[in-house]
Amino acid sequence: GQNIDQPTEMTATEGAIVQINCTYQTSGFNGLFWYQQHAGEAPTFLSYNVLDGLEEKGRFSSFLSRSKGYSYLLLKELQMKDSASYLCAVMDSNYQLIWGAGTKLIIKP
Amino acid sequence: GAVVSQHPSWVICKSGTSVKIECRSLDFQATTMFWYRQFPKQSLMLMATSNEGSKATYEQGVEKDKFLINHASLTLSTLTVTSAHPEDSSFYICSARVSDRERVNEQFFGPGTRLTVL
């Protein structure tokens, strides 16, 4: 079966760094996505990785290792507005997105 | 670019009525649109994949006669919840897939529609 695992909840301090991990097992791989979702809102796109390595975009970076079925989202210089759920999703061989359950990130002052 | 709109943002209806939700890609053409449902504190659940000009592909467990999907043009897909019941109350989100050189396979989400069935 297809499976995406990520922690349910994480807590971090304003100004700090946090890493949200995602492991996956899917039938085929056409890229891994990270989305941010604030409560009551639709997800917004953060990053897309299809090749191994680190993609940096401002305070957010995303890493992929296809051989390990592993990705992480790194958030630096955390701000209170970063409190949200972070969704990991993998596009399988049929170009369907398989979604993780999301990681709720709580930022404390 | 790549903006997706949804209408209405929220709707309250009586049990037994039908509700139509529209999803529009405003500045691009979307051959494929997706309809998701999300219950509180849960992840997105794909309901169906909608391809322009053809019948939607429904996920297992989703009743196609209850959730009618029409994708009549490259910029518009509609989801109609027929004979809605309280258990259909949820957050319905559409997304449209962009497939061009710069944003291969990227999905952009609409703002969602919160449906409450009394």
Interface residues (C-beta under 8 A of the other chain):
Chain A: N30 G31 F33 Y35 G40 E41 A42 P43 T44 F45 Y48 L87 M91 Y95 Q96 L97 W99 G100 A101 G102
Chain B: F34 Q42 S43 L44 L46 T49 F91 I93 R97 V104 N105 E106 Q107 F108 F109 G110 P111 G112 R114
